[in-house]
Amino acid sequence: MRFHKTSRFAAIASVFSAIVFAGALTSHAADYTIDGAHSDVIFKVRHMGISTVTGSFAEVSGSFNVDPKNVAATTGSAVIKVASVNTNNVKRDGHLKSDDFFNAEQYPEIKFVSKSVRNVKLSDSTADLVGDLTIRDITKEIVLKVKGTGILAKDPWGMERAAFTASGTINRFDYNLKWSSLLEGGGFVVAPEVDLVLSFEGVRPAGAPAAPAAPVKAVKKK
């Protein structure tokens, strides 16, 4: 079925760069580990053209690097465990794990690796995150719209945290999520398009050594 999400996989992503837009308190490049307990990977897909089914993946891991002085250099990656899919219906979840869709046994992970960050807008803390999304060992480039929500200097436990949201749409047929029962009047029981809504929170020890900053490309004057 189609997931109206662009892999929050994908992970899921290096949309991470938008995090710094909200006024980061960290003044250098920093590596963050995704906090799975405070991150969400949600997908939405139309059912019979009249309603929307919402699902999520409970297990996600990964990391991202943010440099407040060079947002476009943000990088990141995420891994989602297919077996953790949940649509609040055991029978449907079992179908999603089968070869009609994800084939969780043969392809247990969904992966996202960022490639670039474009269209950075500091005015509203948004950017476009470009990366490779891999499902069933099929890799396609996707674009996620990212919005940074800020960086905390320190939480009550002495950890520094950063957060962002990302959204996008993919076509499930591109990844061989092939089940395609048709309606009598035309159209699919489960739509091909899947909307992704991703929310990630990263954590790092306060005062941890800064990550190497990516070089800032010089701009030639015309």
ABEGO torsion letter per residue (X at the ends): XBBBBBXXBGOEBAAAAAAAAAGBABABBBBBBBBAAABBBBBBBBBGGABBBBBBBABBBEBBBBBAABAAABBBBBBBBAAABBAGBAAAAAAAABAABAGAAABABBBBBBABBBGBBAAAGBBBBBBBBBBGGBBBBBBBBBBBAEBBABBAAGBBBBBBBBBBBBBAAAAGBABBBBBAAEEBABBABBBBBBBBBBBBBBGBBBBBBBBBBBBBBX
